[in-house]
């Protein structure tokens, strides 16, 4: 089976490429190309301005019997955007530019005309100097005089500017140097002051460390003016074993009957104003309270007897 995409074709042994007929195209045939206007132009028919860079679908052809150093010259046909009049221009390889043929006029050619005039004058001068050596000497003297005049005019302009400006550059440089020196001196003084302050701080710290090592730190003393709170008793340190008071044997078993003043401050008694209507009732309650206090006294006396008995037992055992 043959390949779908054939790379090599079969040529029979009797193949002769000279027998292939060739297309006979005219030499002045035209091609349609896309181009931009090479310069600013104005239509002669309607006066429409066509600016440089405007795009056209142009017809291109080779100019017959015209060439420059073997380079062909091409002609382009475009139409005006307003009146559709035909405008033609062709290439100019000698000047690397385009030349206008008909249908419009080229605008803004002042620079080009000036360049052409300078080239023409330079060419005439070279031709004169080639045949006349005295003309060469005259042209050289003219050029030297013109150069001297230009330098003198430039010097006059510089002097005039200096008079009007009244700027002393040397004074400006001197003032700038003085400011720079003053700023440098200030920076040095600030650095020295900072170094002195740092040395003094280090010396003071050393003296404080030496004094702390020689003397023991003083213990913190309680402030007598500070007010005691009821809850301060809970934060107090316990007394050492040597300073604790000796507890009696009956106190260990029964407990201590005496109350401390610190515990008494935990409860604050509220004072009430006596009511005259209840004075008689308070008197009757006082009598009942006096009779009720007798059993409490008997309890305290019995506890005292128990404590004395336990002390006698301890002494007997000893």
C-alpha positions as CSV (number, residue, x, y, z in Angstrom):
1,X,0.0,0.0,0.0
2,X,1.4,3.4,-0.9
3,X,2.1,6.2,1.6
4,X,-0.5,8.9,2.3
5,X,2.1,11.7,2.4
6,X,4.6,11.1,-0.4
7,X,8.0,12.6,0.0
8,X,9.8,11.1,-3.0
9,X,8.1,11.1,-6.4
10,X,8.7,8.8,-9.3
11,X,10.5,10.2,-12.3
12,X,10.5,8.0,-15.4
13,X,13.8,7.3,-17.2
14,X,12.7,9.3,-20.2
15,X,11.8,12.4,-18.2
16,X,13.1,15.7,-19.7
17,X,12.4,18.9,-17.7
18,X,13.1,21.1,-20.8
19,X,9.9,19.8,-22.3
20,X,7.8,21.3,-19.5
21,X,6.0,24.4,-20.8
22,X,6.8,27.7,-19.0
23,X,4.3,30.5,-18.3
24,X,4.9,33.6,-20.3
25,X,4.1,36.6,-18.1
26,X,4.4,40.2,-19.2
27,X,7.4,42.1,-17.8
28,X,5.3,45.0,-16.7
29,X,2.8,42.9,-14.8
30,X,1.4,44.4,-11.5
31,X,1.0,42.9,-8.1
32,X,-1.3,44.0,-5.3
33,X,0.6,44.8,-2.1
34,X,-0.2,46.4,1.3
35,X,1.9,49.5,2.1
36,X,2.0,52.7,4.0
37,X,2.4,56.2,2.7
38,X,6.1,57.0,2.7
39,X,5.7,60.8,3.2
40,X,3.0,63.4,3.7
41,X,1.2,64.4,0.5
42,X,-1.9,66.4,-0.7
43,X,-4.2,65.3,-3.4
44,X,-4.3,67.7,-6.4
45,X,-7.9,66.8,-7.3
46,X,-9.7,67.4,-3.9
47,X,-7.0,68.8,-1.7
48,X,-7.2,65.9,0.8
49,X,-4.2,65.6,3.1
50,X,-2.7,62.1,3.2
51,X,-0.3,61.7,6.2
52,X,2.8,59.5,6.4
53,X,2.0,56.0,7.7
54,X,-1.5,55.7,6.2
55,X,-2.1,52.2,4.9
56,X,-3.2,51.5,1.3
57,X,-3.9,48.5,-1.0
58,X,-1.5,49.5,-3.8
59,X,-0.6,48.1,-7.2
60,X,3.2,47.5,-7.7
61,X,5.1,47.3,-11.0
62,X,8.7,47.4,-12.2
63,X,9.7,50.5,-14.1
64,X,11.0,49.6,-17.6
65,X,14.4,50.9,-18.8
66,X,15.2,52.4,-15.4
67,X,17.7,51.1,-12.9
68,X,20.3,52.3,-10.5
69,X,23.5,50.2,-10.2
70,X,21.6,47.1,-11.2
71,X,18.8,47.8,-8.7
72,X,15.3,47.8,-10.2
73,X,13.0,50.8,-9.6
74,X,9.4,50.1,-8.6
75,X,6.3,52.2,-9.1
76,X,3.2,52.2,-6.8
77,X,-0.4,53.2,-7.6
78,X,-2.7,54.3,-4.7
79,X,-6.1,56.0,-4.6
80,X,-7.1,59.1,-2.7
81,X,-9.2,58.4,0.4
82,X,-11.7,61.1,-0.5
83,X,-12.0,61.3,-4.3
84,X,-10.4,58.0,-5.3
85,X,-8.1,59.8,-7.7
86,X,-5.0,57.8,-8.7
87,X,-1.7,58.8,-7.1
88,X,1.7,57.3,-8.2
89,X,5.2,57.5,-6.8
90,X,8.3,55.4,-7.3
91,X,11.4,54.4,-5.4
92,X,14.7,56.4,-5.4
93,X,17.5,54.1,-4.4
94,X,20.1,56.7,-5.2
95,X,18.9,58.9,-2.3
96,X,17.2,56.1,-0.3
97,X,13.9,57.9,-0.6
98,X,10.7,58.0,-2.7
99,X,9.9,60.4,-5.6
100,X,6.4,61.8,-6.4
101,X,5.2,61.3,-10.0
102,X,1.7,62.6,-10.3
103,X,-1.7,62.9,-8.6
104,X,-0.4,64.7,-5.5
105,X,2.2,67.1,-4.1
106,X,4.7,66.2,-1.4
107,X,4.6,68.3,1.8
108,X,7.2,69.3,4.4
109,X,10.2,69.1,2.1
110,X,12.1,72.1,3.7
111,X,14.6,69.8,5.4
112,X,15.2,67.8,2.3
113,X,15.7,70.9,0.1
114,X,18.2,72.2,2.6
115,X,20.2,69.0,2.6
116,X,20.2,69.0,-1.2
117,X,21.4,72.6,-1.3
118,X,24.3,71.8,1.1
119,X,25.3,68.8,-1.0
120,X,25.3,70.9,-4.2
121,X,27.5,73.6,-2.6
122,X,29.9,71.1,-1.2
123,X,30.2,69.5,-4.6
124,X,30.9,72.8,-6.4
125,X,33.5,73.7,-3.8
126,X,35.3,70.4,-4.3
127,X,35.3,70.9,-8.1
128,X,36.8,74.4,-7.7
129,X,39.5,73.2,-5.3
130,X,40.4,70.4,-7.6
131,X,41.5,72.7,-10.5
132,X,42.6,75.8,-8.6
133,X,45.1,75.5,-5.7
134,X,44.8,79.2,-4.8
135,X,41.1,78.6,-4.2
136,X,42.0,76.0,-1.6
137,X,44.2,78.5,0.3
138,X,41.4,81.1,0.2
139,X,38.8,78.6,1.5
140,X,41.2,77.6,4.4
141,X,41.7,81.2,5.4
142,X,38.0,81.8,5.3
143,X,37.3,78.8,7.5
144,X,40.0,79.9,10.1
145,X,38.5,83.4,10.2
146,X,35.0,82.0,10.7
147,X,36.2,79.7,13.5
148,X,37.9,82.6,15.3
149,X,34.8,84.7,15.0
150,X,32.7,81.9,16.4
151,X,35.0,81.5,19.4
152,X,35.0,85.2,20.1
153,X,31.2,85.3,20.0
154,X,31.1,82.4,22.4
155,X,33.5,84.1,24.8
156,X,31.5,87.3,24.7
157,X,28.3,85.4,25.6
158,X,30.0,83.7,28.5
159,X,31.2,87.0,29.9
160,X,27.8,88.5,29.5
161,X,26.2,85.6,31.3
162,X,28.7,86.0,34.2
163,X,27.9,89.7,34.5
164,X,24.2,89.1,34.7
165,X,24.4,86.1,37.0
166,X,26.8,87.6,39.5
167,X,27.6,84.2,40.9
168,X,31.0,83.7,42.5
169,X,31.8,80.0,42.1
170,X,34.9,80.2,44.3
171,X,32.9,81.6,47.2
172,X,30.3,78.9,46.8
173,X,33.0,76.2,47.0
174,X,34.6,77.9,50.0
175,X,31.2,78.1,51.8
176,X,30.5,74.5,51.0
177,X,33.8,73.4,52.5
178,X,33.3,75.4,55.6
179,X,29.8,73.9,56.1
180,X,31.3,70.4,55.6
181,X,34.1,71.0,58.2
182,X,31.6,72.4,60.7
183,X,29.4,69.4,60.3
184,X,32.3,67.0,60.7
185,X,33.4,68.8,63.9
186,X,29.9,68.6,65.4
187,X,29.8,64.9,64.7
188,X,33.2,64.4,66.4
189,X,32.0,66.4,69.5
190,X,28.8,64.3,69.7
191,X,30.8,61.1,69.5
192,X,33.2,62.2,72.3
193,X,30.3,63.2,74.6
194,X,28.6,59.8,74.0
195,X,31.8,58.0,74.8
196,X,32.3,60.0,78.1
197,X,28.7,59.2,79.1
198,X,29.2,55.5,78.4
199,X,32.4,55.4,80.5
200,X,30.7,57.2,83.4
201,X,27.8,54.7,83.4
202,X,30.2,51.7,83.4
203,X,32.3,53.2,86.3
204,X,29.1,53.8,88.3
205,X,28.0,50.2,87.8
206,X,31.3,48.9,88.9
207,X,31.2,51.0,92.1
208,X,27.7,49.7,92.9
209,X,28.8,46.1,92.4
210,X,31.8,46.6,94.7
211,X,29.7,48.2,97.5
212,X,27.2,45.4,97.3
213,X,29.8,42.7,97.6
214,X,31.3,44.4,100.7
215,X,28.1,45.0,102.7
216,X,25.3,42.6,103.2
217,X,21.9,43.8,101.9
218,X,19.7,45.2,104.6
219,X,16.7,43.2,105.5
220,X,13.3,44.5,104.7
221,X,11.6,46.0,107.7
222,X,7.8,46.1,108.1
223,X,6.2,49.4,107.7
224,X,4.6,50.3,111.0
225,X,2.3,52.8,109.3
226,X,0.8,50.2,107.0
227,X,-2.7,49.2,108.0
228,X,-3.1,45.6,109.0
229,X,-5.8,43.7,107.2
230,X,-7.8,40.8,108.7
231,X,-6.5,38.4,106.1
232,X,-2.8,39.2,106.8
233,X,-2.7,36.5,109.5
234,X,-3.2,33.9,106.8
235,X,-0.1,35.1,104.9
236,X,2.3,35.3,107.9
237,X,5.2,32.9,108.1
238,X,4.9,30.2,110.8
239,X,7.0,30.7,113.9
240,X,10.2,28.6,114.3
241,X,10.3,25.6,116.6
242,X,12.4,27.3,119.2
243,X,10.1,30.4,119.6
244,X,6.8,28.5,119.8
245,X,5.2,28.5,123.2
246,X,5.0,25.3,125.1
247,X,1.5,23.7,124.9
248,X,0.0,22.0,127.8
249,X,-1.1,18.4,127.7
250,X,-4.8,19.3,128.2
251,X,-4.5,21.9,125.4
252,X,-3.4,19.2,123.0
253,X,-6.4,17.0,123.7
254,X,-9.2,19.5,124.3
255,X,-7.9,22.7,122.8
256,X,-7.0,26.2,123.9
257,X,-9.8,28.2,125.4
258,X,-8.2,31.6,125.2
259,X,-8.8,33.6,122.0
260,X,-6.2,35.8,120.3
261,X,-6.7,39.4,119.5
262,X,-5.8,38.7,115.8
263,X,-8.7,36.3,115.4
264,X,-11.0,38.7,117.2
265,X,-10.4,41.2,114.5
266,X,-11.9,38.9,111.8
267,X,-15.5,39.7,112.9
268,X,-16.7,43.2,113.2
269,X,-19.7,43.7,115.5
270,X,-22.4,45.9,114.2
271,X,-23.6,48.6,116.6
272,X,-27.3,49.1,116.7
273,X,-29.2,51.9,118.2
274,X,-31.3,50.8,121.2
275,X,-35.0,50.8,120.7
276,X,-37.0,52.2,123.7
277,X,-39.9,49.9,123.0
278,X,-37.7,46.9,123.5
279,X,-35.8,48.0,126.7
280,X,-38.1,45.9,129.0
281,X,-37.7,42.8,126.8
282,X,-33.9,43.2,127.0
283,X,-34.0,43.3,130.8
284,X,-36.0,40.1,131.0
285,X,-33.5,38.4,128.5
286,X,-30.6,39.6,130.7
287,X,-32.0,37.8,133.7
288,X,-32.5,34.6,131.8
289,X,-28.9,34.9,130.4
290,X,-27.5,35.2,133.9
291,X,-29.2,32.0,134.9
292,X,-28.0,30.3,131.7
293,X,-24.4,31.2,132.3
294,X,-24.1,28.8,135.3
295,X,-23.7,25.6,133.4
296,X,-20.9,27.2,131.2
297,X,-19.0,28.2,134.4
298,X,-19.3,24.6,135.6
299,X,-17.9,23.3,132.3
300,X,-14.9,25.5,132.5
301,X,-14.2,24.4,136.1
302,X,-14.4,20.7,135.1
303,X,-12.0,21.3,132.2
304,X,-9.5,23.0,134.7
305,X,-9.7,19.9,137.0
306,X,-9.0,17.6,134.0
307,X,-5.9,19.7,133.0
308,X,-4.5,19.6,136.6
309,X,-5.0,15.8,136.7
310,X,-3.1,15.3,133.5
311,X,-0.2,17.4,134.8
312,X,0.0,15.3,138.0
313,X,0.1,12.1,135.9
314,X,2.9,13.5,133.7
315,X,5.0,14.5,136.8
316,X,4.4,11.0,138.4
317,X,5.6,9.3,135.2
318,X,8.7,11.5,135.1
